[in-house]
Amino acid sequence: MKNNFLKNASIVFTVNSVCVVINVLVNFIIPILFGEKLYAYYQLENLYCTYLWIISLGWHEGIYLHYGGKTEAEINKSEIATQFWLFAGYMFTASIIVCICGMAFVQQTDKQAVLALSATSIFIEALRYIYFYYLICTNSMKKYSAYLIFDRILYISFLAILCIIGTNDYRILIGADILSKMIVLLAILKNNRIMFFRKLLPIKAGLIHTRELIFSGINITFSGFVNGMVKGTIRFAIEAYWGVLIFGKVSLALSISNMFTQFVQSVSTVLFPVLRRFDYKDKEKIYCYLSDGLDSLMSVIFLSYLPAVWILKHILPQYEDGLKYMAVLLPLCLYDARNIVINNTYLKALHKEKAILISSLITTGFSFMLAFLAVYICHNLDMAVCALVVLAVIRNIVSEYQLSKCISIKMGRNFVGEIVLTLAFISGNWYIGGIYGTLFYLVILLLYLWLKRKRIKKLFIYLKSSI
């Protein structure tokens, strides 16, 4: 089981690394070749999509929770096919309603168009995830990874074509992303005709199963929606108060920072089915190893900040004001990765979806308060950006507390070290800057790793014995 987990984790990690590289190229190509305004609307579409996931009602998440840990032979393919087509009919209707509501209640024409494109994108993406979650549940990571790579290669190919012919229309830019997703969805249906085009369950039985899946997954999807509000509340406030161009510049720094999270976030996709098979004692032991490994890995990755910013300032000089916020936003990745990869994955495996929702709701309450304070009272953009890191810390503390009530873990095991590293990184790169700021952080990091040397040694021994 351990070898299978490490094999699947390495496959997904490698593929997601390739996808991150492609996404980095996309985030460079769009602002350079298409301009600040197009990139700002591209980021606005991403933000809308984050919120529109709520219309899926947790249907596909229910499949993930219901079938996670089962083998392919144990899954009734007719159940999957029935749920796919019921979901397709529902999502098509819901997307049309979103478009109509956008035309009725959103005043700006550009935002109406972005909302309609977002609804179309979510419709296609949600259908794909019915099959993607099936692949994850059955540990078919090679197929899952192949579709991800195919999608990103298609999108960057379409971008290359748009660069050659030239365009200044954000709708075409976003449409290229939607087209790539649609082609992958059609490929899934074509390559899995036996699964999707088969005799379906009776409608009554299908709807009963649908209700079970929604009740199981709605907490996760609603938690994701609320989690999106944690960052989204402040991002919306920035867009409303300082305009779409400033919003685009801050979003660039946030997007680049989030890419670091994707390097380790992929582990959670293969970790969940494996955790479902472990007993409590194994879960506790693996938690300690994951915690130590993730903190050490992310802390070392932060050393890439100086060369990354130096390169970005030369490639995107018009975004220099926004790139300075990477010194604050990069530590956000540490807390996001810990929350997504460890805390939330464990809570899902323990069937504690409501605990995830509670953590998200508490953090969202703080986000409204901090957004109002930073934007509308203090009128301070720096404070608004720093609030994102504070919220990530709060969310991590709350979710870890929820997890500590389920399994025997030491609350705040790495908290002091994480906070010291975060403050050292922000202080070194925000106030000192340059090579001296990096050296300051490096000294603190080496001291941190030396203090954790025994735990890191145990981690390597465990990994060596598992391979």
Residue pairs with C-beta under 8 A, 6 or more apart in sequence:
1 274
1 277
2 466
3 466
3 467
4 139
4 274
5 270
5 271
5 274
6 463
6 466
6 467
8 139
8 141
8 270
9 266
9 267
9 270
9 271
11 141
11 142
11 145
12 141
12 144
12 145
12 266
12 267
12 269
12 270
13 263
13 264
13 266
13 267
14 145
15 145
15 148
15 149
15 266
16 148
16 262
16 263
16 265
16 266
17 263
18 149
18 152
19 148
19 149
19 152
19 262
20 259
20 262
20 263
22 152
22 153
22 155
22 156
23 152
23 255
23 259
23 262
24 256
24 259
25 156
26 155
26 156
26 159
27 252
27 255
27 256
27 259
28 315
28 316
29 156
29 159
29 163
30 38
30 39
30 42
30 159
30 173
31 39
31 248
31 252
31 316
31 318
31 319
32 315
32 316
33 163
34 162
34 167
34 168
34 170
34 173
35 168
36 245
36 248
36 249
36 318
36 319
37 170
37 244
37 245
37 248
38 168
38 169
38 170
38 173
39 248
39 252
40 244
40 245
40 247
40 248
40 251
41 110
41 114
41 170
41 173
41 174
41 244
42 170
42 173
42 174
43 247
43 248
43 251
43 252
43 255
44 111
44 114
44 239
44 244
44 247
45 114
45 117
45 118
45 121
45 174
46 251
46 255
47 232
47 235
47 236
47 251
48 114
48 115
48 118
49 118
49 121
49 122
49 125
50 228
50 232
51 225
51 228
51 229
51 232
52 98
52 118
52 119
52 122
53 122
53 126
53 221
53 224
53 225
53 228
54 221
54 222
54 224
54 225
55 91
55 94
55 95
55 98
55 122
56 87
56 91
56 122
56 126
56 221
57 214
57 217
57 218
57 221
58 213
58 214
58 216
58 217
58 218
58 219
58 220
58 221
58 222
59 83
59 87
59 90
59 126
59 130
59 210
59 213
59 214
59 217
60 87
60 126
60 129
60 130
60 133
60 217
61 133
61 216
61 217
61 218
61 220
61 221
62 212
62 213
62 214
62 215
62 216
62 217
62 218
63 80
63 83
63 130
63 133
63 134
63 137
63 213
63 217
64 133
64 136
64 137
64 217
64 220
64 272
65 216
65 217
65 220
65 348
65 351
65 353
66 212
66 213
66 216
67 75
67 133
67 134
67 137
67 138
68 136
68 137
68 272
68 273
68 276
68 348
69 137
69 273
69 274
69 276
69 277
70 137
70 138
71 138
72 138
72 140
75 134
75 137
75 138
77 194
77 195
77 198
78 198
78 199
78 200
78 201
79 201
79 209
80 130
80 134
80 195
81 195
81 196
81 197
81 198
81 200
82 200
82 201
82 205
82 206
82 209
83 130
83 206
83 209
83 210
83 213
84 127
84 130
84 131
84 196
85 196
85 200
86 206
86 207
86 210
87 126
87 127
87 130
88 127
91 122
91 123
91 126
91 127
92 123
94 123
95 119
95 120
95 122
95 123
98 115
98 116
98 119
99 115
99 116
99 119
102 111
102 112
102 115
102 116
102 119
103 112
103 116
106 112
106 115
110 170
113 171
114 170
114 174
117 171
117 174
117 175
117 178
120 178
121 174
121 177
121 178
121 181
124 178
124 181
124 182
124 185
125 181
127 185
128 147
128 181
128 184
128 185
128 188
131 188
131 192
132 144
132 147
134 140
135 141
135 143
135 144
136 144
136 269
136 270
136 272
136 273
137 273
139 270
139 273
141 269
141 270
144 269
147 184
147 187
147 188
150 184
150 187
151 180
151 181
151 184
152 180
154 179
154 180
154 183
154 184
155 176
155 177
155 180
158 176
158 177
158 179
158 180
159 173
159 176
162 172
162 173
162 176
167 173
189 196
189 197
200 206
201 209
216 353
217 353
219 353
219 354
219 356
219 357
220 348
220 353
220 356
222 357
222 360
223 344
223 353
223 356
223 357
223 359
223 360
224 360
226 357
226 360
226 361
226 363
226 364
227 360
227 363
227 364
227 395
229 364
229 367
230 360
230 363
230 364
230 367
230 391
230 392
230 395
231 254
231 367
231 388
231 391
233 364
233 367
233 368
233 371
234 367
234 370
234 371
234 374
234 375
234 384
234 385
234 387
234 388
234 391
235 247
235 250
235 251
235 254
237 371
237 372
237 374
237 375
237 376
237 384
238 246
238 247
238 250
238 375
238 381
238 384
239 246
239 247
241 375
241 376
241 379
242 381
246 322
246 381
248 322
249 319
249 321
249 322
250 322
250 325
250 381
250 385
252 316
252 319
252 322
252 323
253 319
253 322
253 323
253 324
253 325
253 326
253 329
254 325
254 329
254 332
254 388
256 308
256 312
256 326
257 326
257 329
257 330
257 332
257 333
258 332
258 333
258 336
260 298
260 301
260 330
260 333
261 333
261 336
261 337
261 340
263 301
264 294
264 297
264 298
264 337
264 341
265 337
265 340
265 341
267 341
268 340
268 341
268 344
268 345
271 290
271 341
271 345
272 345
272 348
272 349
275 283
275 286
275 345
275 346
275 349
276 349
278 286
280 407
280 408
283 346
283 349
283 350
283 407
284 407
284 408
284 409
287 342
287 346
287 407
287 409
288 409
288 413
288 455
289 458
289 459
289 462
290 341
290 342
291 338
291 342
291 413
291 414
292 414
292 452
292 455
292 456
292 458
292 459
293 459
294 337
294 338
294 341
294 342
295 334
295 338
295 414
295 417
295 418
296 449
296 452
296 456
296 459
298 333
298 334
298 337
299 334
299 421
299 445
299 448
299 449
300 445
301 333
302 330
302 331
302 334
302 421
302 425
302 441
302 445
303 438
303 441
303 442
303 445
305 326
305 327
305 330
305 425
305 429
305 438
306 429
306 434
306 435
306 437
306 438
308 326
309 323
309 326
309 327
312 319
312 323
313 320
313 323
316 323
324 430
325 385
327 425
327 426
327 429
327 430
328 385
328 386
328 388
328 389
328 426
328 430
329 385
329 388
329 389
330 425
331 389
331 421
331 422
331 425
331 426
332 388
332 389
332 392
334 418
334 421
334 422
335 389
335 392
335 393
335 395
335 396
335 418
336 392
338 396
339 392
339 395
339 396
339 399
343 359
343 396
343 399
343 400
343 402
343 403
344 356
344 399
346 403
346 406
346 407
347 353
347 355
347 356
347 399
347 402
347 403
347 406
348 356
350 406
350 407
352 402
352 403
352 406
355 399
355 402
355 403
355 405
355 406
356 399
356 402
358 398
358 402
359 395
359 398
359 399
359 402
360 395
362 394
362 395
362 398
363 391
363 394
363 395
363 398
366 390
366 391
366 394
367 387
367 391
370 384
370 387
370 390
370 391
371 384
371 387
373 383
373 387
374 380
374 383
374 384
374 386
374 387
375 384
389 422
389 426
393 419
393 422
397 412
397 415
400 409
400 411
400 412
401 411
403 409
404 411
417 448
417 451
417 452
420 444
420 448
421 441
421 444
421 445
421 448
424 440
424 441
424 444
424 445
425 441
427 437
427 440
428 436
428 437
428 438
428 439
428 440
428 441
429 437
429 438
429 441
430 437
431 437
432 440
449 456
